[in-house]
Amino acid sequence: MRMHRLKLQFDAPEVERLFNESTAASRLQHFMASGWIALLVYNLFLLVDWHIAPDVFQLALALRLGVFTPLSVGVLLLGMRYRNWMLAHLPPRWIEYGIALTGLLAAMTMAAVLVFNPTIQQSNWLVYYHGGFVPVLIYGNVVQRLRFGVAVAFSASILLLELACLSLALDTVSAGLLITMPAFMFVMAGSTLITNYRLERDERERYLQLLRAQDLREQLHQTRQQLEASSLMDPLTGVANRRYFDDFLRTVWDARRGSGQAVALLLVDVDHFKAFNDHYGHPAGDECLRYVARALQDQVTGRDGLVARWGGEEFAVVLAGKDADQAMSVARHITQTIQGLGLRHERSGTAATVTVSVGVAIATPAADQALSGDLLARADAALYEAKRLGRNRVEISPAMQVLDTAH
């Protein structure tokens, strides 16, 4: 995906999706690690149950160690065992909901102790036991850092549960406590939500900066590739330039040294091109070269072939793995195709349309033979011969078609 095509703001759905997906693994790991610690702290509250609510300590013990702890351990073990499956198949939000549910279940066990313990409703310890809902808020909003939207719903659920428990003590608790306890819980919920919001905002900002850095690196990479490509291409015709031709020919040659495969080089010259330029003008001459370049490219396919502008009205064609007959066939097809373009050339001494002459040289590199200028010299000599014999024709180098180490 190309990042620079995205709107790099969090109101962009695609960026939000990438954020959730890229942070899912680390968040799940955090949930698992924090979950074990939170479970230990949760069970340490049995000391509070034993001290404040001895009448229903057996109930608290059963709820904490008999119900919630086995359930939580099972969830944590499943999360560790099937972590990769969860990341691959479950939406990130589902994991958030699962963590919020564990916190809500923990709060419900505390609520059960309050509901089934009439004694505590009438004791001075009531306010302190209600304070036990605060660690649950901290667990969800700060420790587990639920996403802000989920954290708001989680906090609202805890507040409603606390108010429901408080409603059971309306006849035994003073009006002051009925006001201060909900107010205290509301302040704690608000404070933890503010912390949660800032933590998530900072995380999102870091991720957005990471995206922008990646986007910048990608743009720089693309720009560098474009600059490199433009430095290897002829700006007029769009084919390879002389620099790229030299590198490509050397690479092809080295790859076939000692393999028994041939390398063919074709030099293609537009016949009477100076007369064409003088008669029709340089813009028309440039367009003529572009037509010729496109026609040559149509004849050269595969990664082992290359068309390059050699200079002026001359082009070079590299054909790897072609024998003499195949190279000559391609060369003849080139001359026929160019003439078939039907580009009018009233000042040509060869034909009424634009034509080309082609010189061909074939070499089979020996294992210990580096590329020299001999192949090019043979192709150039063949091109000269084609032009001498009347142009609009193909000639192959009269010298040996297989180069050996003597050359």
Residue pairs with C-beta under 8 A, 6 or more apart in sequence:
2 218
3 211
3 214
3 215
3 218
4 215
4 218
4 219
6 12
6 14
6 15
6 211
6 215
7 14
7 15
8 15
8 208
8 211
8 212
8 215
9 15
9 208
10 16
10 19
10 204
10 208
15 208
15 211
18 211
19 204
19 207
20 92
20 93
21 92
22 207
23 92
23 203
23 207
24 87
24 92
24 95
25 87
27 92
27 95
28 79
28 83
28 86
28 87
28 95
29 83
30 144
30 145
31 79
31 95
31 99
31 144
32 76
32 79
32 80
32 83
34 143
34 144
35 72
35 75
35 76
35 79
35 99
35 102
35 144
36 76
38 139
38 143
38 144
39 69
39 72
39 73
39 76
41 135
42 64
42 68
42 69
42 106
43 64
43 65
43 69
45 64
45 110
45 132
45 135
46 57
46 60
46 61
46 64
46 65
48 129
48 132
49 56
49 57
49 60
49 61
49 64
49 113
50 57
50 60
52 120
52 123
52 125
52 128
52 129
53 60
53 113
53 117
53 119
53 120
53 125
53 129
55 117
55 119
55 120
56 113
56 116
56 117
59 112
59 113
59 116
59 117
60 109
60 113
63 109
63 112
63 113
64 109
67 109
68 105
68 106
68 109
71 105
72 102
75 98
75 102
79 86
86 95
93 147
93 150
96 146
96 147
96 150
97 150
99 140
99 144
99 146
100 140
100 146
100 150
100 151
100 153
100 154
103 136
103 139
103 140
103 144
103 154
103 158
104 154
104 157
104 158
104 161
106 136
106 139
107 133
107 136
107 157
107 158
107 161
107 162
108 161
110 129
110 132
110 133
110 136
111 161
111 164
111 165
113 120
113 129
114 120
114 121
114 129
114 130
114 165
114 168
115 165
115 168
120 126
120 129
121 168
121 169
121 172
121 173
122 169
122 172
126 169
126 172
126 173
126 177
127 177
127 181
130 162
130 165
130 166
130 181
130 185
131 184
133 158
133 161
133 162
133 185
134 185
134 188
136 158
137 155
137 158
137 185
137 188
137 189
137 192
138 188
138 192
140 146
140 151
140 154
140 155
140 158
140 192
141 151
141 154
141 155
141 189
141 192
141 193
141 195
141 196
142 192
142 195
142 196
142 199
145 196
145 199
145 200
146 154
146 196
147 200
148 193
148 196
148 197
148 200
151 192
151 193
151 196
152 193
155 189
155 192
155 193
156 189
158 185
158 189
159 182
159 185
159 186
159 189
162 181
162 182
162 185
163 182
166 173
166 178
166 181
166 182
170 178
173 181
231 243
232 240
232 241
232 243
232 244
233 239
233 240
233 241
233 244
234 240
234 241
234 293
234 308
234 309
236 286
236 289
236 290
236 309
237 289
237 290
237 292
237 293
237 309
238 290
238 293
239 293
239 296
239 297
239 307
239 308
239 309
239 315
240 248
240 306
240 307
240 308
240 309
241 308
241 309
242 308
242 309
242 310
242 311
244 306
244 308
245 306
245 308
245 310
245 316
245 318
248 306
248 308
248 318
249 263
249 265
249 306
249 318
249 371
250 371
252 263
252 304
252 318
252 320
253 263
253 365
253 370
253 371
254 370
254 371
255 320
256 262
256 263
256 320
256 321
256 364
256 365
257 365
257 366
257 367
257 368
257 369
258 365
258 366
258 367
258 368
259 365
260 364
261 320
261 321
261 364
262 320
262 321
262 322
262 323
262 324
262 327
262 362
262 363
262 364
262 401
262 402
263 318
263 319
263 320
263 362
263 363
263 364
263 365
263 375
264 318
264 319
264 320
264 322
264 324
264 326
264 327
264 330
264 360
264 361
264 362
265 316
265 317
265 318
265 319
265 360
265 361
265 362
265 363
265 375
265 376
265 378
265 379
266 316
266 317
266 318
266 319
266 327
266 330
266 331
266 334
266 358
266 359
266 360
266 379
267 310
267 314
267 315
267 316
267 317
267 358
267 359
267 376
267 379
267 380
267 382
267 383
268 292
268 296
268 314
268 315
268 316
268 317
268 334
268 356
268 357
268 358
268 383
269 313
269 314
269 315
269 356
269 357
269 358
269 359
269 383
269 387
270 276
270 288
270 289
270 292
270 313
270 314
270 354
270 355
270 356
271 348
271 350
271 351
271 354
271 355
271 356
271 357
271 387
271 391
271 392
272 345
272 347
272 348
272 349
272 350
272 391
273 285
273 288
273 312
273 313
275 345
275 347
275 348
276 284
276 285
276 288
276 345
276 347
276 348
276 354
277 284
277 285
278 347
279 346
279 347
280 288
288 343
288 354
289 309
289 313
291 341
291 343
291 354
292 315
292 338
292 341
292 354
292 356
293 307
293 309
293 315
295 334
295 337
295 338
295 341
296 307
296 315
296 317
296 334
297 307
298 337
299 317
299 330
299 333
299 334
299 337
300 306
300 307
300 317
300 319
300 330
304 318
304 319
304 320
304 321
305 317
305 318
305 319
305 320
306 317
306 318
307 315
307 316
307 317
308 315
308 316
308 317
308 318
309 315
309 316
310 316
316 379
317 330
317 334
319 326
319 327
319 330
322 330
322 362
323 362
324 360
324 362
324 396
324 401
327 360
327 362
327 396
328 360
328 394
328 396
331 358
331 360
331 394
332 394
334 356
334 358
335 355
335 356
335 357
335 358
335 392
335 393
335 394
338 354
338 355
338 356
339 351
339 353
339 354
339 355
339 392
341 353
341 354
342 353
343 353
343 354
344 352
344 353
344 354
345 351
345 352
345 353
345 354
345 355
346 352
348 354
348 355
350 390
350 391
350 392
351 392
355 391
355 392
356 392
357 383
357 386
357 387
357 391
357 392
357 393
357 394
357 395
358 383
358 386
358 393
358 394
358 395
359 379
359 380
359 381
359 382
359 383
359 384
359 385
359 386
359 394
359 395
359 396
359 397
360 379
360 382
360 394
360 395
360 396
360 397
361 375
361 376
361 378
361 379
361 382
361 396
361 397
361 399
361 401
362 396
362 397
362 401
362 402
363 374
363 375
363 378
363 401
363 402
363 403
364 401
364 402
364 403
365 371
365 403
366 403
366 404
366 405
368 405
369 403
369 404
369 405
369 407
372 407
374 403
374 407
375 403
378 397
378 399
379 397
381 397
381 398
381 399
382 395
382 396
382 397
382 398
383 395
385 395
385 398
386 393
386 394
386 395
389 395
